[in-house]
Amino acid sequence: MVSSDQVLALVQSHSERDDSQFYSVAMQVAAREARAGREKFAQELRDLVDQVRVSAPPTPKISPVVPLIQPRGEVASLLSVSYPTNRLADLVLSSGVKEQINGLLLEQRQRQTLAQYGLSPSRRVLMIGPPGTGKTSTAYVVAGELGLPLFVIRFDALITKFMGETAAKLRLIFDELAQTRGVYLFDEVDALAGDRGMSNDVGEIRRVLNSFLQFLESDTSDSLVMAATNHPGLLDHAIYRRFDLVIRYPLPDNEAVEQIICNRLASFKLNGLAWPSVVDAAAGLSQAEICVASEIAAKKAVLSGSDVISTGSLVSALAERPRKSPTIVGGQ
């Protein structure tokens, strides 16, 4: 059965005349139907999409006219900006994570309604979990769903050997954050917000963390601050209190594994796959690693002149992907 997210994505892409996104979601629907045992309908939908693609080449997406915001001056070296078009339906996430993201988006879209009651929407989000589980992608989705620019903080330019300079550069970022509404992503934030109690810490590093905490505390802008880490155990405990929302990203469960593979291989025939074997082979892998393995199996199929993904090929590709024990994420 088609999910509500997919229906919304179909309508959204149609309204924006984004044919490539419309076809992509339609193929995801076909994959979902095939997984549910409705193979006949799934194949008819795939054939229809292929037919329309050939007869009517995709028209370019018509986007609303928005000024291209580019940081200027010294802050330009600290931020990279993009204008994502990603949608929540593009991500395979656990129901709990998706519910938190939907809640965040709803609060942002209803900011004026909340303001009438003296309330503010959540706008500081800390994302924690193993690599490749969708944390960075979530920032792109939030920016895309809200039609905001995404600013990614460049830690290579931010953190210098002179900690006083780092704090000054942090101030520039938060000044920009107040002037230009957007989604600001501090990826791998543990590089900036490490535990002040660690034995190898030094006074200057603690002062940088204190500055970061103070900037977060005093920020009253309309921008969203999103921070991500693969190593929550390295974070200073005080950082958690500065965020309105903490989202924990688990590794994909069995159902998510199937959905990730079906979405990534929507153009291929998967009806012959032995799913129990595939799911077992994917145990312990992140979304990103499952996608890489799926692409490897797909390339083998294409180069052998087939559009059928074999169980052996996919299981082999999954088994070869590196695994890392997930970081234990505890409450704070």
C-alpha positions in Angstrom: 0.0 0.0 0.0 1.3 3.5 -0.9 2.6 5.4 2.1 1.4 8.8 3.0 4.9 10.2 2.5 4.9 8.9 -1.1 1.5 10.3 -1.9 2.7 13.7 -0.6 5.9 13.5 -2.6 4.0 12.6 -5.8 1.7 15.6 -5.4 4.6 17.9 -4.5 6.7 16.8 -7.5 3.7 17.1 -9.8 3.0 20.7 -8.6 6.6 21.6 -9.2 6.7 19.9 -12.5 9.7 17.9 -11.3 9.3 14.9 -13.6 12.5 13.1 -12.5 11.4 13.2 -8.8 7.8 12.1 -9.8 9.2 9.1 -11.7 11.6 8.2 -8.8 8.8 8.2 -6.3 6.6 6.2 -8.7 9.3 3.5 -9.0 9.5 3.5 -5.2 5.8 2.8 -5.1 6.3 -0.1 -7.5 9.0 -1.5 -5.4 6.9 -1.3 -2.3 4.0 -3.0 -4.1 6.2 -5.8 -5.3 7.5 -6.3 -1.8 3.9 -6.6 -0.6 3.3 -9.4 -3.1 1.4 -7.3 -5.7 3.9 -8.1 -8.4 1.5 -7.7 -11.4 0.6 -4.2 -10.4 4.2 -3.4 -9.6 5.3 -4.5 -13.1 2.5 -2.6 -14.8 3.6 0.5 -13.0 7.2 0.0 -13.9 6.3 -0.5 -17.5 4.1 2.6 -17.5 6.8 4.8 -16.0 9.3 3.5 -18.6 6.8 4.1 -21.4 6.1 7.7 -20.3 9.8 8.4 -19.8 10.5 7.5 -23.5 7.5 9.2 -25.0 7.7 12.4 -22.9 11.3 13.4 -21.8 11.3 15.0 -18.4 10.6 18.7 -18.3 12.9 20.8 -16.1 11.7 21.5 -12.6 10.2 25.0 -12.2 11.4 26.3 -8.9 10.2 29.4 -7.2 12.4 32.4 -7.8 14.6 32.8 -4.8 17.7 35.1 -4.4 20.9 33.0 -4.4 22.4 33.7 -1.0 26.1 33.6 -0.9 28.1 34.5 2.3 30.4 37.4 1.9 33.7 38.5 3.4 35.5 36.3 5.9 32.4 34.2 6.7 32.4 33.0 3.1 35.4 30.7 3.9 33.6 29.2 6.8 30.3 28.2 5.1 29.4 26.3 2.0 25.9 26.9 0.7 23.5 24.8 -1.4 19.8 24.8 -2.2 18.6 21.2 -1.7 15.4 19.8 -3.2 15.5 16.6 -1.1 12.2 15.3 0.3 11.4 13.2 3.4 10.0 10.5 1.2 13.5 10.0 -0.3 14.8 8.8 3.1 14.3 5.3 4.6 14.2 6.0 8.4 12.7 4.3 11.4 9.2 5.4 12.3 10.4 7.1 15.5 13.0 9.2 13.6 10.6 10.1 10.9 8.0 11.1 13.4 10.5 13.5 15.1 11.4 15.0 11.7 7.8 15.4 10.7 7.2 17.1 14.1 10.1 19.5 13.5 8.8 20.4 10.0 5.3 21.0 11.2 6.4 23.3 14.0 8.5 25.3 11.5 5.6 25.6 9.0 3.3 26.7 11.8 5.6 29.2 13.4 3.1 32.0 13.3 0.4 29.9 14.9 2.8 28.9 17.8 3.8 32.6 18.2 0.2 33.5 18.9 0.4 31.5 22.1 3.9 32.7 23.0 5.5 29.5 21.8 8.6 29.0 19.6 9.2 26.1 17.2 12.1 23.6 17.7 15.1 24.9 15.8 18.2 23.3 17.4 18.6 19.6 16.5 21.3 17.2 17.6 21.5 14.0 15.5 23.5 11.1 16.8 24.1 7.5 15.5 26.5 5.3 13.5 27.9 6.6 10.2 25.7 6.3 7.1 22.4 6.2 8.9 20.9 9.4 7.4 22.0 12.2 9.8 23.6 14.5 7.1 20.8 13.6 4.7 18.3 14.7 7.2 19.7 18.3 7.1 19.3 18.3 3.3 15.7 17.1 3.7 14.8 19.7 6.3 16.3 22.4 4.1 14.5 21.0 1.0 11.2 20.6 2.7 11.3 24.2 4.1 12.7 25.8 1.0 15.7 27.1 2.9 19.4 27.3 1.9 21.7 24.8 3.6 24.9 26.2 5.1 27.5 23.5 6.0 30.1 24.7 8.5 33.6 24.1 7.2 35.5 22.8 10.2 38.8 22.8 8.3 38.6 26.6 8.1 36.9 27.1 11.5 39.3 25.3 13.8 42.8 26.8 13.9 45.8 26.3 16.2 44.9 29.7 17.6 41.8 29.0 19.7 41.0 32.7 20.1 40.6 32.9 16.3 38.3 29.9 16.4 36.0 31.6 18.9 36.0 34.7 16.7 35.1 32.7 13.6 32.3 31.0 15.5 30.9 34.5 16.3 30.9 35.3 12.6 28.9 32.2 11.9 26.3 33.0 14.5 26.1 36.6 13.2 25.4 35.2 9.7 22.9 32.8 11.2 21.0 35.7 12.7 21.1 37.7 9.5 20.2 35.0 6.9 17.6 32.4 7.7 18.6 28.9 6.7 19.6 25.4 7.9 23.1 25.5 9.4 24.8 22.1 9.7 27.6 21.4 12.2 28.6 18.0 10.9 30.9 15.9 13.2 30.3 18.5 15.9 32.3 16.4 18.4 35.4 18.2 16.9 34.0 21.4 18.5 32.1 20.2 21.5 34.3 17.5 23.1 34.0 16.6 26.8 35.6 19.3 28.9 36.6 16.7 31.4 38.8 14.7 29.2 42.4 14.3 30.5 44.0 15.4 27.3 42.0 18.6 27.1 43.5 22.1 27.4 42.2 25.4 28.6 41.9 27.0 25.2 39.8 24.1 23.8 37.5 24.4 26.8 37.1 28.1 26.1 36.1 27.4 22.5 33.5 24.9 23.7 32.2 27.5 26.2 31.9 30.0 23.4 30.0 27.5 21.3 27.6 26.8 24.2 27.1 30.5 24.9 26.4 31.2 21.2 23.8 28.4 21.1 22.2 29.7 24.3 21.9 33.3 23.2 20.8 32.6 19.6 17.3 33.8 19.0 17.2 33.8 15.3 14.8 32.0 13.0 17.5 29.8 11.5 17.8 26.1 12.3 21.0 24.8 13.8 21.5 21.1 13.1 24.5 19.2 14.5 25.6 15.6 13.8 28.0 13.2 15.4 29.0 9.5 15.1 30.6 9.6 18.6 28.1 10.9 21.2 30.3 9.6 23.9 32.8 12.3 23.1 30.4 15.2 23.5 30.4 17.3 26.6 27.2 16.7 28.6 26.3 20.4 28.6 25.8 20.3 24.8 22.6 18.2 25.1 20.8 20.9 27.1 21.4 23.4 24.3 19.3 21.5 21.7 15.5 21.4 21.5 15.5 18.0 19.8 17.9 15.0 20.0 17.3 12.4 17.3 19.0 9.0 17.6 19.6 7.1 14.4 19.7 3.3 14.6 21.0 0.9 12.0 18.3 -0.3 9.6 16.0 -3.1 10.8 14.9 -6.0 8.6 12.0 -4.0 7.1 14.1 -1.0 6.4 16.8 -3.2 4.7 14.2 -4.4 2.2 12.9 -0.9 1.6 16.4 0.5 1.0 17.2 -2.2 -1.5 13.9 -1.9 -3.3 14.2 1.9 -3.5 17.7 1.7 -4.8 17.0 -1.1 -7.3 13.6 0.1 -8.3 14.5 -0.3 -12.0 15.5 -3.9 -11.6 13.6 -7.2 -11.2 13.7 -8.3 -7.6 10.9 -10.9 -7.4 13.4 -13.8 -7.3 15.3 -12.6 -4.3 15.5 -14.7 -1.2 14.8 -11.9 1.2 15.7 -13.8 4.4 19.2 -14.5 3.1 19.5 -10.9 1.9 18.4 -9.4 5.2 20.8 -11.7 7.1 23.7 -10.6 4.9 22.8 -6.9 5.6 22.9 -7.2 9.4 25.0 -4.5 11.0 25.2 -2.4 7.8 24.2 1.2 7.6 21.9 2.7 4.9 24.9 4.0 3.0 26.7 0.6 2.9 23.5 -1.2 1.8 23.1 1.3 -1.0 26.7 0.7 -2.1 26.2 -3.0 -2.1 23.0 -2.7 -4.1 24.8 -0.6 -6.7 27.6 -3.2 -7.0 25.0 -6.0 -7.6 23.2 -3.8 -10.1 26.3 -3.1 -12.1 27.1 -6.8 -12.3 23.6 -7.4 -13.6 23.8 -4.7 -16.2 27.3 -5.7 -17.4 26.1 -9.3 -17.8 23.1 -8.0 -19.9 20.4 -8.6 -17.4 17.9 -6.5 -15.4 17.5 -9.3 -12.8 19.3 -9.0 -9.4 20.3 -12.4 -8.2 20.3 -13.4 -4.5 23.9 -14.6 -4.7 25.2 -11.4 -6.2 23.5 -9.2 -3.7 24.3 -11.3 -0.7 28.0 -11.4 -1.8 28.1 -7.6 -2.2 26.5 -7.1 1.2 28.9 -9.6 2.9 31.9 -7.7 1.5 30.9 -4.3 3.0 32.8 -3.2 6.1 31.0 -3.4 9.4 31.6 -1.4 12.5 30.0 -2.0 15.9 27.5 0.8 16.5 28.3 3.4 19.0 26.3 2.9 22.2 24.0 5.9 22.6 22.8 6.5 26.1 20.4 9.1 27.4 21.8 12.4 28.7 
